[in-house]
């Protein structure tokens, strides 16, 4: 066998082995990169989740799914900010929260306001409109009340149920990675103090880790209520863009 053929073969085997290694130990190596919890928003997420009776992990999962923590995110449908509100819903929420003066574009300029709006709206959907049913609340957040009716009748709008399941799954991933971060005294330093790598390998399902990372952005929206369009990005962009 020619030397260059051997080199190619060993290179292929090495790359395959590296790929398998990354796949298996990815939750330990990339957990806080793949599923970030930006330091500048940690306290706001905790405070607003408490204010509006929402689980912090659910709010974090929603923000991750909607915008990947990009405060200036804007969808093709015009949804803006971390929690991706279209203009009509944003104005309505602003009135309820007595935020005045207000322009929907303010949500891109003030990420903490966007988190507050998202927490209020999600809390209203979960606790008041849908009696604690997170699936229905998230379907409504993504697709509006009509999407919930379709779901109840067994004909969910395309993508809305997948969206709801993704938000919940990502929220659970946040809990596994960061624990109950809102109860920690060292909250400002959380991003630099993630769980022990060995513990993460024990608690995180490898398939769920990668599935939620790669496929939470290709869920179509059908709404007039909310959120942004979603796209599939490359592996390294997903890991390194945050």
Residue frames as a rotation matrix with the C-alpha (Angstrom) as fourth column:
UNK 1
0.579 0.815 0.000 0.00
0.815 -0.579 0.000 0.00
0.000 0.000 -1.000 0.00
UNK 2
-0.058 -0.613 0.788 1.38
0.525 -0.690 -0.498 3.39
0.849 0.385 0.362 -0.94
UNK 3
-0.739 -0.363 -0.568 2.46
0.668 -0.283 -0.688 5.68
0.088 -0.888 0.451 1.86
UNK 4
-0.903 0.392 0.175 -0.05
-0.383 -0.920 0.083 8.40
0.193 0.007 0.981 0.98
UNK 5
-0.057 0.901 -0.431 -2.89
-0.204 0.412 0.888 5.89
0.977 0.138 0.160 1.10
UNK 6
-0.162 -0.087 -0.983 -1.84
0.834 0.521 -0.184 4.85
0.528 -0.849 -0.012 4.60
UNK 7
-0.960 -0.229 -0.160 -1.64
0.279 -0.825 -0.491 8.49
-0.020 -0.516 0.856 5.65
UNK 8
-0.575 0.811 0.105 -5.14
-0.581 -0.495 0.646 9.14
0.576 0.311 0.756 4.34
UNK 9
0.071 0.602 -0.796 -6.48
0.221 0.768 0.601 6.04
0.973 -0.218 -0.079 6.05
UNK 10
-0.405 -0.296 -0.865 -4.95
0.885 0.109 -0.452 6.93
0.228 -0.949 0.218 9.40
UNK 11
-0.989 0.089 0.117 -6.13
-0.104 -0.987 -0.121 10.52
0.105 -0.131 0.986 9.02
UNK 12
-0.265 0.956 -0.123 -9.67
-0.432 -0.004 0.902 9.30
0.862 0.292 0.415 8.40
UNK 13
0.090 0.239 -0.967 -9.56
0.634 0.735 0.240 6.96
0.768 -0.635 -0.086 11.38
UNK 14
-0.749 -0.461 -0.476 -8.16
0.659 -0.444 -0.607 9.72
0.069 -0.768 0.637 13.58
UNK 15
-0.849 0.477 0.227 -10.85
-0.418 -0.870 0.262 12.18
0.322 0.127 0.938 12.52
UNK 16
0.026 0.877 -0.479 -13.55
-0.119 0.478 0.870 9.59
0.993 0.034 0.116 13.07
UNK 17
-0.136 -0.158 -0.978 -12.19
0.859 0.473 -0.196 8.85
0.493 -0.867 0.072 16.52
UNK 18
-0.965 -0.235 -0.113 -12.03
0.261 -0.857 -0.444 12.54
0.007 -0.458 0.889 17.35
UNK 19
-0.538 0.831 0.140 -15.60
-0.494 -0.446 0.746 12.98
0.683 0.332 0.651 16.16
UNK 20
0.195 0.585 -0.788 -16.83
0.340 0.713 0.613 10.14
0.920 -0.387 -0.060 18.35
UNK 21
-0.489 -0.468 -0.736 -14.89
0.845 -0.046 -0.533 11.53
0.215 -0.882 0.418 21.31
UNK 22
-0.974 0.157 0.161 -16.41
-0.171 -0.983 -0.073 14.99
0.147 -0.098 0.984 20.86
UNK 23
-0.204 0.961 -0.189 -19.87
-0.330 0.114 0.937 13.46
0.922 0.254 0.294 20.46
UNK 24
0.162 0.250 -0.955 -19.55
0.628 0.720 0.295 11.48
0.761 -0.647 -0.040 23.68
UNK 25
-0.259 -0.349 -0.901 -17.87
0.953 -0.244 -0.179 14.05
-0.158 -0.905 0.395 25.92
UNK 26
-0.474 0.124 0.872 -19.46
0.450 -0.817 0.362 17.11
0.757 0.564 0.331 24.29
UNK 27
0.624 0.779 0.054 -21.80
0.344 -0.336 0.877 17.74
0.701 -0.529 -0.477 27.25
UNK 28
0.564 -0.479 -0.672 -18.78
0.751 -0.039 0.659 18.04
-0.342 -0.877 0.338 29.52
UNK 29
-0.460 -0.874 0.159 -16.63
0.848 -0.379 0.371 20.10
-0.264 0.306 0.915 27.14
UNK 30
-0.854 0.093 0.512 -19.18
0.288 -0.734 0.615 22.42
0.433 0.672 0.600 25.54
UNK 31
-0.198 0.897 -0.396 -22.14
0.974 0.224 0.019 22.54
0.105 -0.382 -0.918 27.92
UNK 32
0.133 0.256 -0.957 -21.82
0.575 -0.807 -0.136 26.17
-0.807 -0.532 -0.255 29.01
UNK 33
-0.791 -0.396 -0.467 -20.84
-0.170 -0.592 0.788 27.22
-0.588 0.703 0.400 25.47
UNK 34
-0.863 0.490 0.121 -23.55
0.351 0.411 0.842 25.33
0.363 0.769 -0.526 23.66
UNK 35
0.263 0.957 -0.126 -26.21
0.733 -0.113 0.671 26.36
0.628 -0.269 -0.731 26.19
UNK 36
-0.707 -0.669 0.230 -25.00
0.384 -0.637 -0.669 29.73
0.594 -0.385 0.707 27.49
UNK 37
0.491 0.751 -0.442 -26.49
0.851 -0.305 0.427 31.64
0.185 -0.586 -0.789 30.38
UNK 38
-0.053 -0.647 0.761 -25.02
0.459 -0.692 -0.557 35.10
0.887 0.320 0.333 29.82
UNK 39
-0.563 -0.302 -0.770 -23.86
0.821 -0.092 -0.564 36.75
0.099 -0.949 0.299 33.00
UNK 40
-0.993 0.100 0.059 -25.48
-0.103 -0.994 -0.048 40.08
0.053 -0.054 0.997 32.20
UNK 41
-0.291 0.952 -0.093 -28.95
-0.626 -0.116 0.771 38.50
0.723 0.283 0.630 32.04
UNK 42
-0.614 0.006 -0.789 -28.82
0.347 0.900 -0.263 35.92
0.709 -0.435 -0.555 34.83
UNK 43
-0.898 0.245 -0.364 -30.22
0.294 -0.280 -0.914 38.12
-0.326 -0.928 0.180 37.59
UNK 44
-0.607 0.703 -0.371 -32.91
-0.778 -0.622 0.093 39.58
-0.166 0.345 0.924 35.34
UNK 45
-0.377 0.451 -0.809 -34.09
-0.326 0.753 0.571 36.12
0.867 0.479 -0.136 34.33
UNK 46
-0.700 0.068 -0.711 -34.31
0.608 0.580 -0.543 35.11
0.375 -0.812 -0.447 37.99
UNK 47
-0.882 0.328 -0.339 -36.05
0.006 -0.711 -0.704 38.30
-0.471 -0.622 0.625 39.09
UNK 48
-0.494 0.727 -0.476 -38.62
-0.869 -0.401 0.289 38.43
0.019 0.557 0.830 36.29
UNK 49
-0.498 0.309 -0.810 -39.32
-0.038 0.926 0.376 34.71
0.866 0.217 -0.449 36.48
UNK 50
-0.775 0.187 -0.604 -40.13
0.632 0.219 -0.743 35.18
-0.007 -0.958 -0.287 40.17
UNK 51
-0.833 0.442 -0.333 -42.19
-0.338 -0.883 -0.326 38.32
-0.438 -0.159 0.885 39.52
UNK 52
-0.165 0.787 -0.594 -44.46
-0.984 -0.092 0.151 36.55
0.064 0.610 0.790 37.03
UNK 53
0.194 0.284 0.939 -44.43
-0.614 0.781 -0.110 33.01
-0.765 -0.556 0.326 38.50
UNK 54
0.829 -0.075 -0.554 -42.47
-0.462 0.466 -0.755 31.38
0.315 0.882 0.352 35.71
UNK 55
0.767 -0.627 0.135 -39.79
0.437 0.664 0.607 28.74
-0.470 -0.406 0.783 36.12
UNK 56
0.345 -0.709 -0.616 -36.38
-0.553 -0.683 0.477 30.35
-0.758 0.176 -0.628 35.44
UNK 57
-0.580 -0.599 0.553 -35.33
0.052 0.650 0.758 27.32
-0.813 0.468 -0.346 33.40
UNK 58
0.142 0.713 0.687 -38.44
0.864 0.250 -0.438 27.65
-0.484 0.655 -0.580 31.20
UNK 59
0.875 0.131 -0.467 -37.77
-0.017 -0.954 -0.300 31.34
-0.485 0.270 -0.832 30.60
UNK 60
-0.068 -0.978 -0.198 -34.13
-0.554 -0.128 0.823 30.59
-0.830 0.166 -0.533 29.81
UNK 61
-0.470 -0.056 0.881 -35.16
0.480 0.821 0.309 27.81
-0.741 0.568 -0.359 27.45
UNK 62
0.604 0.760 0.241 -37.57
0.664 -0.312 -0.680 30.14
-0.441 0.570 -0.693 25.68
UNK 63
0.668 -0.407 -0.622 -34.94
-0.433 -0.894 0.120 32.86
-0.605 0.189 -0.773 25.22
UNK 64
-0.409 -0.862 0.297 -32.41
-0.272 0.427 0.862 30.36
-0.871 0.272 -0.410 23.92
UNK 65
-0.258 0.396 0.881 -34.92
0.751 0.656 -0.074 28.93
-0.608 0.643 -0.467 21.46
UNK 66
0.749 0.661 -0.045 -36.20
0.512 -0.621 -0.593 32.30
-0.420 0.422 -0.804 20.31
UNK 67
0.952 -0.306 0.016 -32.99
-0.265 -0.848 -0.458 34.30
0.153 0.432 -0.889 19.94
UNK 68
0.450 -0.824 -0.345 -29.94
0.720 0.563 -0.405 32.38
0.528 -0.066 0.847 21.19
UNK 69
0.379 -0.230 -0.897 -29.51
0.762 -0.472 0.443 35.26
-0.525 -0.851 -0.004 23.65
UNK 70
-0.645 -0.520 0.561 -28.98
0.750 -0.570 0.335 37.73
0.145 0.637 0.757 20.81
UNK 71
-0.351 0.557 -0.753 -30.53
0.519 -0.554 -0.651 40.98
-0.780 -0.619 -0.095 22.09
UNK 72
-0.409 0.172 -0.896 -30.82
-0.592 -0.797 0.118 42.50
-0.694 0.579 0.428 18.61
UNK 73
-0.848 0.112 0.519 -32.40
0.369 0.827 0.425 39.43
-0.381 0.552 -0.742 16.98
UNK 74
-0.220 0.824 -0.521 -35.13
-0.689 -0.510 -0.515 40.17
-0.690 0.246 0.680 14.45
UNK 75
-0.355 0.181 0.917 -37.12
0.409 0.912 -0.022 37.62
-0.841 0.367 -0.398 12.50
UNK 76
-0.931 0.048 0.361 -38.47
0.346 -0.200 0.917 37.84
0.116 0.979 0.170 8.99
UNK 77
-0.013 1.000 0.006 -41.91
0.843 0.008 0.539 38.36
0.539 0.013 -0.843 10.52
UNK 78
0.044 -0.039 0.998 -40.65
-0.098 -0.995 -0.035 41.39
0.994 -0.096 -0.047 12.43
UNK 79
0.908 0.216 -0.359 -40.37
0.303 0.256 0.918 39.80
0.291 -0.942 0.167 15.87
UNK 80
0.285 -0.797 0.533 -37.69
-0.251 -0.598 -0.761 41.56
0.925 0.083 -0.371 17.90
UNK 81
0.132 -0.369 0.920 -35.39
-0.937 -0.351 -0.006 41.12
0.325 -0.861 -0.392 20.84
UNK 82
-0.785 -0.560 0.266 -34.43
-0.620 0.701 -0.352 38.31
0.011 -0.442 -0.897 23.16
UNK 83
-0.607 0.630 0.484 -37.99
0.068 0.649 -0.758 37.07
-0.792 -0.427 -0.437 23.56
UNK 84
-0.975 0.024 0.221 -39.10
0.222 0.111 0.969 37.86
-0.002 0.993 -0.114 19.98
UNK 85
-0.162 0.946 -0.280 -42.25
0.480 -0.172 -0.860 39.96
-0.862 -0.274 -0.427 20.10
UNK 86
-0.420 0.191 0.887 -44.08
0.823 -0.332 0.461 41.21
0.383 0.924 -0.018 17.03
UNK 87
-0.862 -0.088 0.500 -45.27
0.005 -0.986 -0.165 44.78
0.507 -0.140 0.850 17.25
UNK 88
0.014 0.977 0.215 -48.93
-0.376 -0.194 0.906 44.17
0.926 -0.094 0.365 18.13
UNK 89
0.570 0.168 -0.805 -48.20
0.545 0.655 0.523 41.84
0.615 -0.737 0.282 21.03
UNK 90
-0.483 -0.835 -0.264 -45.36
0.798 -0.296 -0.525 44.05
0.360 -0.464 0.809 22.26
UNK 91
-0.673 0.299 0.676 -47.63
-0.252 -0.953 0.171 47.10
0.695 -0.056 0.716 22.40
UNK 92
0.419 0.892 -0.171 -50.31
-0.185 0.268 0.946 45.12
0.889 -0.365 0.277 24.23
UNK 93
0.318 -0.387 -0.865 -47.84
0.842 0.534 0.071 43.87
0.435 -0.751 0.496 26.83
UNK 94
-0.736 -0.622 0.266 -46.42
0.469 -0.753 -0.462 47.37
0.488 -0.215 0.846 27.25
UNK 95
-0.190 0.759 0.622 -49.90
-0.452 -0.630 0.631 48.63
0.871 -0.161 0.463 28.13
UNK 96
0.690 0.454 -0.563 -50.40
0.206 0.623 0.755 45.87
0.693 -0.637 0.336 30.71
UNK 97
0.135 -0.747 -0.651 -47.03
0.976 0.215 -0.044 46.62
0.173 -0.629 0.758 32.26
UNK 98
0.901 0.319 -0.294 -47.61
0.365 -0.924 0.114 50.38
-0.235 -0.210 -0.949 32.04
UNK 99
-0.212 -0.977 0.017 -44.46
0.696 -0.139 0.704 50.95
-0.686 0.161 0.710 30.04
UNK 100
0.678 0.455 0.577 -44.75
0.722 -0.557 -0.410 54.36
0.135 0.695 -0.706 28.40
UNK 101
0.434 0.367 -0.823 -43.54
-0.861 -0.100 -0.498 55.75
-0.265 0.925 0.273 26.11
UNK 102
-0.060 -0.420 0.905 -42.87
-0.095 0.905 0.414 52.57
-0.994 -0.061 -0.094 24.19
UNK 103
0.336 0.079 -0.938 -41.86
-0.941 -0.002 -0.337 51.49
-0.029 0.997 0.074 20.71
UNK 104
0.990 0.088 0.110 -41.44
-0.088 0.996 -0.001 47.81
-0.110 -0.008 0.994 19.75
UNK 105
0.498 -0.867 -0.017 -37.87
0.103 0.078 -0.992 48.57
0.861 0.492 0.128 18.70
UNK 106
0.297 -0.355 0.887 -37.16
-0.886 -0.448 0.117 49.35
0.356 -0.821 -0.447 22.36
UNK 107
0.910 0.108 0.399 -37.03
-0.283 0.867 0.411 45.61
-0.301 -0.487 0.820 22.97
UNK 108
0.674 -0.732 0.099 -33.83
0.575 0.436 -0.692 45.41
0.464 0.523 0.715 20.92
UNK 109
0.093 -0.638 0.765 -32.32
-0.205 -0.764 -0.612 48.36
0.974 -0.100 -0.202 22.73
UNK 110
-0.183 -0.042 0.982 -33.24
-0.971 -0.146 -0.187 47.16
0.151 -0.988 -0.014 26.22
UNK 111
-0.473 -0.053 -0.879 -32.68
-0.246 0.966 0.074 43.39
0.846 0.252 -0.470 26.63
UNK 112
-0.984 0.116 -0.138 -33.84
0.167 0.299 -0.940 43.45
-0.068 -0.947 -0.313 30.24
UNK 113
-0.373 0.900 -0.227 -37.15
-0.770 -0.437 -0.465 44.92
-0.518 0.001 0.855 29.12
UNK 114
-0.135 0.284 -0.949 -37.42
-0.808 0.523 0.271 42.13
0.573 0.804 0.159 26.56
UNK 115
-0.816 -0.190 -0.546 -36.89
0.124 0.865 -0.486 39.55
0.565 -0.465 -0.682 29.31
UNK 116
-0.837 0.547 -0.009 -39.52
-0.165 -0.269 -0.949 41.24
-0.521 -0.793 0.316 31.44
UNK 117
-0.153 0.796 -0.585 -42.01
-0.979 -0.204 -0.023 41.25
-0.138 0.569 0.811 28.56
UNK 118
-0.323 -0.034 -0.946 -41.32
-0.484 0.865 0.134 37.59
0.814 0.501 -0.296 27.86
UNK 119
-0.961 -0.063 -0.269 -41.68
0.194 0.540 -0.819 36.59
0.196 -0.839 -0.507 31.49
UNK 120
-0.611 0.789 -0.066 -44.95
-0.512 -0.457 -0.727 38.50
-0.604 -0.411 0.683 31.82
UNK 121
-0.034 0.634 -0.772 -46.45
-0.991 0.080 0.109 37.09
0.131 0.769 0.626 28.64
UNK 122
-0.483 -0.209 -0.850 -45.31
-0.226 0.968 -0.109 33.54
0.846 0.140 -0.515 29.32
UNK 123
-0.992 0.107 -0.062 -46.53
0.084 0.214 -0.973 33.75
-0.091 -0.971 -0.222 32.91
UNK 124
-0.379 0.906 -0.188 -49.91
-0.788 -0.423 -0.447 35.03
-0.485 -0.021 0.874 31.77
UNK 125
-0.023 0.337 -0.941 -50.23
-0.827 0.523 0.208 32.18
0.562 0.783 0.267 29.28
UNK 126
-0.662 -0.316 -0.680 -49.13
0.017 0.900 -0.435 29.47
0.750 -0.299 -0.590 31.68
UNK 127
-0.957 0.110 -0.269 -50.87
0.280 0.111 -0.953 30.61
-0.075 -0.988 -0.137 34.84
UNK 128
-0.517 0.799 -0.306 -53.99
-0.421 -0.549 -0.722 32.44
-0.745 -0.244 0.621 33.72
UNK 129
-0.057 0.559 -0.827 -55.01
-0.996 -0.093 0.006 31.35
-0.073 0.824 0.562 30.25
UNK 130
0.145 0.053 -0.988 -54.01
-0.549 0.835 -0.036 27.70
0.823 0.548 0.150 30.25
UNK 131
0.805 0.442 0.395 -54.17
-0.551 0.311 0.775 26.68
0.220 -0.841 0.494 33.90
UNK 132
0.327 -0.775 0.541 -50.53
-0.619 0.257 0.742 25.64
-0.714 -0.577 -0.396 34.27
UNK 133
0.703 -0.054 0.709 -50.33
0.453 0.802 -0.389 23.72
-0.547 0.595 0.588 30.99
UNK 134
-0.001 -0.829 -0.559 -46.90
-0.166 -0.551 0.818 24.64
-0.986 0.094 -0.137 29.68
UNK 135
-0.611 -0.197 0.767 -47.37
0.634 0.459 0.623 22.91
-0.474 0.866 -0.156 26.33
UNK 136
0.329 0.828 0.453 -50.48
0.944 -0.300 -0.136 24.93
0.024 0.473 -0.881 25.50
UNK 137
0.711 -0.093 -0.697 -48.89
0.187 -0.931 0.314 28.13
-0.678 -0.354 -0.644 26.78
UNK 138
-0.320 -0.931 -0.176 -45.83
-0.044 -0.171 0.984 27.69
-0.946 0.323 0.013 24.61
UNK 139
-0.406 0.297 0.864 -47.91
0.894 0.323 0.310 26.76
-0.188 0.899 -0.397 21.57
UNK 140
0.706 0.708 -0.028 -49.80
0.698 -0.702 -0.145 30.02
-0.122 0.083 -0.989 22.10
UNK 141
0.356 -0.665 -0.656 -46.54
-0.022 -0.708 0.706 31.95
-0.934 -0.237 -0.267 22.53
UNK 142
-0.658 -0.710 0.252 -45.33
0.159 0.196 0.968 30.57
-0.736 0.676 -0.016 19.22
UNK 143
-0.875 0.296 0.384 -48.51
0.451 0.204 0.869 30.36
0.179 0.933 -0.311 17.19
UNK 144
-0.706 0.637 0.311 -51.28
-0.626 -0.766 0.147 32.22
0.332 -0.091 0.939 18.97
UNK 145
-0.395 0.639 0.660 -54.56
-0.654 0.309 -0.691 31.04
-0.645 -0.704 0.296 20.47
UNK 146
0.528 0.613 -0.588 -55.71
-0.847 0.331 -0.415 29.49
-0.060 0.717 0.694 17.22
UNK 147
-0.220 -0.706 -0.673 -52.76
-0.610 0.638 -0.469 27.11
0.761 0.307 -0.571 17.33
UNK 148
-0.850 -0.027 0.526 -53.87
-0.488 0.417 -0.767 25.93
-0.199 -0.908 -0.368 20.77
UNK 149
0.188 0.979 0.080 -57.37
-0.769 0.198 -0.608 25.20
-0.611 0.053 0.790 19.45
UNK 150
0.423 -0.105 -0.900 -55.83
-0.765 0.492 -0.416 23.17
0.487 0.864 0.128 16.65
UNK 151
-0.676 -0.730 -0.102 -53.70
-0.514 0.566 -0.644 21.28
0.528 -0.383 -0.758 19.15
UNK 152
-0.582 0.525 0.621 -56.70
-0.595 0.246 -0.765 20.55
-0.555 -0.815 0.169 21.36
UNK 153
0.512 0.838 -0.188 -58.59
-0.711 0.290 -0.640 19.19
-0.482 0.461 0.745 18.37
UNK 154
0.418 -0.433 0.798 -55.69
0.260 0.899 0.351 17.00
-0.870 0.060 0.489 17.33
UNK 155
0.586 -0.222 0.780 -54.51
0.789 -0.062 -0.611 19.16
0.184 0.973 0.138 14.46
UNK 156
0.397 -0.479 -0.783 -51.64
0.428 -0.658 0.619 21.27
-0.812 -0.581 -0.056 15.77
UNK 157
0.935 -0.149 -0.321 -50.24
-0.340 -0.631 -0.698 23.94
-0.098 0.762 -0.640 13.49
UNK 158
0.695 -0.710 -0.111 -47.02
0.481 0.575 -0.662 22.86
0.534 0.407 0.741 11.86
UNK 159
-0.198 -0.952 0.232 -44.06
0.309 -0.285 -0.907 23.41
0.930 -0.108 0.351 14.15
UNK 160
0.139 0.268 0.953 -45.91
-0.646 -0.705 0.292 24.73
0.750 -0.657 0.075 17.19
UNK 161
0.975 0.204 0.090 -45.90
-0.203 0.652 0.730 21.51
0.090 -0.730 0.677 19.19
UNK 162
0.452 -0.887 -0.099 -42.27
0.746 0.436 -0.504 20.91
0.490 0.154 0.858 18.24
UNK 163
-0.122 -0.448 0.886 -41.50
-0.088 -0.884 -0.459 24.43
0.989 -0.134 0.069 19.44
UNK 164
0.573 0.429 0.698 -43.17
-0.703 -0.179 0.688 23.84
0.420 -0.885 0.199 22.80
UNK 165
0.962 -0.232 -0.141 -41.35
0.268 0.896 0.353 20.56
0.045 -0.378 0.925 23.31
UNK 166
0.191 -0.947 0.257 -38.04
0.613 -0.089 -0.785 22.18
0.767 0.307 0.563 22.40
UNK 167
0.061 -0.136 0.989 -38.42
-0.487 -0.869 -0.090 25.02
0.871 -0.476 -0.119 24.89
UNK 168
0.832 0.308 0.461 -39.22
-0.550 0.353 0.757 22.57
0.070 -0.884 0.463 27.67
UNK 169
0.826 -0.554 -0.105 -36.36
0.539 0.831 -0.138 20.26
0.164 0.057 0.985 26.69
UNK 170
0.009 -0.843 0.538 -33.86
0.347 -0.502 -0.792 23.11
0.938 0.194 0.288 26.51
UNK 171
0.338 0.187 0.922 -35.10
-0.711 -0.592 0.380 24.39
0.617 -0.784 -0.067 29.87
UNK 172
0.992 0.013 0.123 -34.46
-0.087 0.776 0.625 20.97
-0.088 -0.631 0.771 31.36
UNK 173
0.455 -0.886 0.087 -30.97
0.709 0.301 -0.638 21.04
0.539 0.352 0.765 29.81
UNK 174
0.037 -0.400 0.916 -30.30
-0.269 -0.887 -0.376 24.36
0.962 -0.232 -0.141 31.51
UNK 175
0.713 0.289 0.639 -31.32
-0.679 0.059 0.731 22.87
0.174 -0.955 0.239 34.84
UNK 176
0.922 -0.386 -0.040 -29.00
0.388 0.912 0.136 19.90
-0.016 -0.140 0.990 34.34
UNK 177
0.191 -0.898 0.396 -26.08
0.613 -0.206 -0.762 22.12
0.766 0.388 0.512 33.38
UNK 178
-0.418 -0.375 0.828 -26.51
-0.151 -0.870 -0.470 24.97
0.896 -0.321 0.307 35.86
UNK 179
-0.651 0.249 -0.717 -28.70
0.733 0.451 -0.509 23.50
0.197 -0.857 -0.476 38.59
UNK 180
0.534 0.828 -0.172 -30.88
0.838 -0.491 0.236 25.89
0.111 -0.270 -0.956 40.57
UNK 181
-0.359 -0.860 0.363 -28.77
0.799 -0.484 -0.357 28.90
0.482 0.162 0.861 39.66
UNK 182
0.107 0.461 0.881 -31.19
-0.012 -0.885 0.465 31.47
0.994 -0.061 -0.089 41.07
UNK 183
0.959 0.267 -0.094 -30.58
0.071 0.092 0.993 30.21
0.274 -0.959 0.070 44.60
UNK 184
0.283 -0.935 -0.214 -26.81
0.923 0.326 -0.204 30.54
0.260 -0.140 0.955 44.40
UNK 185
0.654 -0.141 -0.743 -24.96
0.352 -0.813 0.464 33.29
-0.670 -0.565 -0.482 46.18
UNK 186
-0.380 -0.903 -0.200 -22.30
0.120 -0.263 0.957 33.35
-0.917 0.340 0.208 43.46
UNK 187
0.512 0.742 0.433 -24.83
0.530 0.124 -0.839 34.08
-0.676 0.659 -0.330 40.73
UNK 188
0.752 -0.198 -0.629 -22.72
-0.499 -0.794 -0.347 36.79
-0.431 0.575 -0.696 39.03
UNK 189
-0.266 -0.952 -0.153 -19.89
-0.894 0.184 0.409 34.28
-0.361 0.246 -0.900 38.54
UNK 190
0.407 0.527 0.746 -22.07
-0.324 0.847 -0.421 31.40
-0.854 -0.070 0.516 37.39
UNK 191
0.921 0.015 -0.390 -20.80
-0.387 0.160 -0.908 31.37
0.049 0.987 0.153 33.83
UNK 192
0.039 -0.987 -0.153 -17.30
-0.766 0.068 -0.639 30.63
0.642 0.142 -0.754 35.09
UNK 193
-0.703 -0.250 0.666 -18.39
-0.680 0.512 -0.525 28.00
-0.210 -0.822 -0.529 37.61
UNK 194
0.174 0.769 -0.616 -20.32
-0.841 0.441 0.313 25.34
0.512 0.463 0.723 35.75
UNK 195
0.820 0.242 0.518 -20.84
-0.514 0.709 0.483 21.87
-0.250 -0.662 0.706 37.14
UNK 196
-0.184 -0.878 0.442 -18.10
-0.524 0.468 0.712 19.27
-0.831 -0.101 -0.546 37.35
UNK 197
-0.329 0.000 -0.944 -17.53
-0.939 0.108 0.327 17.66
0.102 0.994 -0.035 33.95
UNK 198
-0.970 -0.057 -0.236 -17.94
-0.038 0.996 -0.087 14.15
0.240 -0.075 -0.968 35.32
UNK 199
-0.583 0.810 -0.068 -21.27
0.155 0.029 -0.988 15.07
-0.798 -0.586 -0.142 36.87
UNK 200
-0.097 0.542 -0.835 -22.50
-0.817 -0.522 -0.244 16.46
-0.568 0.658 0.494 33.55
UNK 201
-0.647 -0.200 -0.736 -21.65
-0.656 0.638 0.403 13.24
0.389 0.743 -0.544 31.75
UNK 202
-0.954 0.287 -0.083 -23.72
0.286 0.800 -0.528 11.36
-0.085 -0.527 -0.845 34.31
UNK 203
-0.400 0.848 -0.347 -26.77
0.243 -0.266 -0.933 13.60
-0.884 -0.457 -0.100 34.22
UNK 204
-0.031 0.372 -0.928 -27.08
-0.748 -0.624 -0.225 14.74
-0.663 0.687 0.298 30.59
UNK 205
0.454 0.257 0.853 -28.42
0.361 0.823 -0.440 12.48
-0.815 0.507 0.280 27.88
UNK 206
-0.562 -0.818 -0.125 -25.94
0.201 -0.281 0.939 12.77
-0.803 0.502 0.322 25.01
UNK 207
-0.541 0.419 0.729 -28.59
0.835 0.162 0.526 12.40
0.102 0.893 -0.437 22.30
UNK 208
0.563 0.804 -0.194 -30.78
0.824 -0.563 0.059 15.10
-0.062 -0.193 -0.979 23.87
UNK 209
0.128 -0.617 -0.777 -27.79
0.328 -0.713 0.620 17.43
-0.936 -0.335 0.111 24.27
UNK 210
-0.840 -0.540 0.050 -26.95
0.198 -0.219 0.955 17.42
-0.505 0.812 0.291 20.56
UNK 211
-0.362 0.781 0.508 -30.54
0.913 0.187 0.363 17.17
0.188 0.595 -0.781 19.32
UNK 212
0.582 0.635 -0.507 -31.68
0.747 -0.665 0.025 20.23
-0.321 -0.393 -0.861 21.22
UNK 213
-0.124 -0.726 -0.677 -28.58
0.175 -0.687 0.705 22.13
-0.977 -0.031 0.212 20.19
UNK 214
-0.908 -0.378 0.178 -28.90
0.203 -0.027 0.979 21.48
-0.366 0.925 0.101 16.46
UNK 215
-0.667 0.678 0.309 -32.63
0.605 0.253 0.755 21.25
0.434 0.691 -0.579 15.84
UNK 216
-0.132 0.676 -0.725 -34.19
0.831 -0.323 -0.453 23.95
-0.541 -0.662 -0.519 17.98
UNK 217
-0.466 -0.105 -0.879 -33.79
-0.136 -0.973 0.188 26.58
-0.874 0.207 0.439 15.27
UNK 218
-0.988 0.077 -0.137 -35.58
-0.126 0.129 0.983 24.90
0.094 0.989 -0.118 12.37
UNK 219
-0.486 0.869 -0.096 -39.07
0.768 0.371 -0.522 25.13
-0.418 -0.327 -0.847 13.82
UNK 220
-0.654 0.260 0.710 -41.38
0.431 -0.644 0.632 27.16
0.622 0.720 0.309 11.56
UNK 221
-0.809 0.445 -0.385 -43.59
0.162 -0.461 -0.872 29.80
-0.566 -0.768 0.301 13.12
UNK 222
-0.519 0.734 0.438 -47.22
0.750 0.146 0.645 30.34
0.410 0.664 -0.626 12.21
UNK 223
-0.255 0.425 -0.869 -48.01
0.916 -0.182 -0.358 33.28
-0.310 -0.887 -0.343 14.30
UNK 224
0.246 0.189 0.951 -49.38
0.322 -0.941 0.104 36.66
0.914 0.280 -0.292 14.70
UNK 225
0.973 0.200 -0.112 -48.47
0.150 -0.189 0.970 36.55
0.173 -0.961 -0.214 18.36
UNK 226
0.605 -0.789 0.105 -44.79
-0.298 -0.102 0.949 35.91
-0.738 -0.606 -0.297 18.53
UNK 227
0.476 -0.879 0.036 -41.66
-0.039 0.020 0.999 34.72
-0.879 -0.477 -0.024 17.66
UNK 228
0.050 -0.619 -0.784 -38.83
-0.790 -0.505 0.349 34.66
-0.611 0.602 -0.514 15.26
UNK 229
0.826 0.072 -0.560 -38.07
-0.469 0.638 -0.610 32.64
0.313 0.766 0.561 12.20
UNK 230
0.488 -0.631 0.603 -35.60
-0.435 0.423 0.795 29.87
-0.757 -0.650 -0.068 12.83
UNK 231
0.661 -0.369 -0.654 -32.72
-0.639 0.181 -0.748 28.53
0.394 0.912 -0.116 10.77
UNK 232
0.900 -0.435 0.020 -30.25
0.384 0.813 0.437 25.65
-0.207 -0.386 0.899 10.98
UNK 233
0.674 -0.734 -0.085 -26.71
-0.737 -0.660 -0.143 26.90
0.049 0.159 -0.986 11.46
UNK 234
0.262 -0.686 -0.679 -23.42
-0.245 0.633 -0.734 25.12
0.933 0.359 -0.002 11.19
UNK 235
0.526 -0.108 -0.843 -21.87
0.679 0.651 0.340 23.10
0.512 -0.752 0.416 14.01
UNK 236
-0.428 -0.830 -0.358 -19.14
0.883 -0.298 -0.363 25.56
0.195 -0.471 0.860 14.90
UNK 237
-0.580 0.306 0.755 -21.39
-0.125 -0.949 0.288 28.59
0.805 0.073 0.589 14.63
UNK 238
0.549 0.816 -0.181 -23.75
0.008 0.211 0.977 26.97
0.836 -0.538 0.109 17.13
UNK 239
0.495 -0.391 -0.776 -20.89
0.839 0.448 0.310 26.33
0.227 -0.804 0.550 19.52
UNK 240
-0.387 -0.892 -0.235 -18.79
0.919 -0.393 -0.020 29.43
-0.074 -0.224 0.972 19.10
UNK 241
-0.284 0.285 0.915 -21.15
0.452 -0.802 0.390 32.27
0.846 0.524 0.099 18.21
UNK 242
0.798 0.583 0.149 -22.16
0.125 -0.403 0.907 32.80
0.589 -0.705 -0.395 21.83
